[in-house]
Amino acid sequence: MKLNWRRFDLRLTDTWRVSSGQGVSAGKDFYPVVFVELTSGEFSGIGEGAPSSRYQESADTVQAFLRKVDPSLISFEEIPGTMRYLDSIAPGNYTAKAAINLALVDGVAKAARLPVYDYLKLGFQEKRHVTSFSIGIDQPDIVRQKVERAANYPILKVKVGSANDEQTLRVVREVAPNKTLRVDANEAWKTKEEALQKIEWLAQDKRIEFIEQPMPCDSDPKDMAWLKERSPLPLFGDESYHHAADLSRCTDCFHGVNVKLVKTGGIIPAFEALQAARSAGLKTMIGCMIESSLLISAAAHLAELTDHLDIDGNLLIQNDPYRGVSSKDGRLSFSDAPEPFGLRVRSR
């Protein structure tokens, strides 16, 4: 087995700002990711890790983890065993593990001459699945420009958690008065009372679909359950839900969960997290970080397990090095994807 990787800086179209438990971020113009390639005999596969500082990960931590990996202990023919080996190297580091998992699944699906969605026995309904388009926190004039540029996308996901939230929503509605909106607080509201007040205000807009992660993930579960019971809008957990093992703490606190491949550690763990949530009666969504079309395409292969999609990271960058699933007008399609098997992506 050969393991190779390279760092790549994705260049954002606009400075990217979101809220967090510590306030609004300073903003990013570049988002470093790490691409991985595995080759062994007839097998070859590619993957991507898009680390987030929210989880104390970076391109440096991803590469540091990859340096510890012994390629001779990685196998396309034994993916579960490979993932157990990766877990034995160090806890966490899910972004690096996700990149390897993607490459493994890409390789075995290619060898089986199947797209990943058929390898997983899910299928994919062309143009049925619609992704939202994210509007980051910014000044009103920049928000207006972003919404105008997103005219062809039927669903917007609006980031909140700043002092300008009311102005932001007003500008969004001036430009897009009838679009479906999703609101992502990114853990911004500290108490259940503050969160309920904000959600009741947002619920006056009848075209807001749901609220994502209104409170910090380490909030008292009783407070989050209290909020769920009273919220006039559905609540989705993001930072609170990483793996299927997190299900018990989410069923009482949320109506749905947001699964991201880099949080779970790859396609297979994300598949398991989505299945577990669905079995528990929760709504499901796949989300993303700022990512290239490689990771976005990987997430799209799981679309049949979701009620909602927010996989637009590749739409927010200027220098996407890969081509894969398309999302014209928000509707996902593999019809023009460059490869018939595996993740169906190719370098530009």
Buried (B, 14 or more C-beta within 10 A) or exposed (E): BEBEBEEBEBEBEBBBBBBBBEEBBEBBEEBBBBBBBBBBEEBBBBBBBBBBEBBEBBBEBBBEBBEEBEBEBBBBEEBEEBBEBBBEBEEBBBBBBBBBBBBBBBBBBBBEEBBBBBBBEBEBEEBEBBBBBBBBBBEBEBBBBBBEBBEEBBBBBBBBBBEBBEEBBEBBBEBBEEBBBBBBBBBBBEEBEEBBEBBEEBEEEEEBBBBBBBBBBEBEBEBBBBBBEEBEBBBBBBBBBBBBEBBEBBBEBBBBBBBBBBBBBBBBBBBBBBBBBBEEEBBBBBBBBBBBBBBBBBBBBBBBBBBBBBBBBBBBBEEBBBBBBBBEEBBBBBEEBEBEBBBBBBEE
